[in-house]
């Protein structure tokens, strides 16, 4: 009997709440209103996040290009000088070891990159 009484009381309570909502005396339950509102807010937040990500990504790509250009501008002369020094050093070491200047490596064999590997 206790289960019958509980079920009956619950049905009566639900019927009363439905009637109150129909009369305008009670607000509809929050759970029935919130999902659509929450979903729309979540969708708006997601759109805003994606827009910000796109903006930041374009900024990052542009800044990366600027940094590469600055590095190339500032350090290219130093890098070129170091490479010339290494090639000269290689030629001198080979001359000291063999007594004559070596032939410059062919492009098919790797060119100057062969010198830097040694």
Secondary structure, DSSP 8 states (H G I E B T S, - for coil): -HHHHHHHHHHHHHHHHHHHHHHTSS---HHHHHHHHHHHHHHHHHHHHHHHHHHHHHHHHHHHHHHHHHHHHHHHHHHHHHHHHHHHHHHHHHHHHHSS------TTTTTHHHHHH-
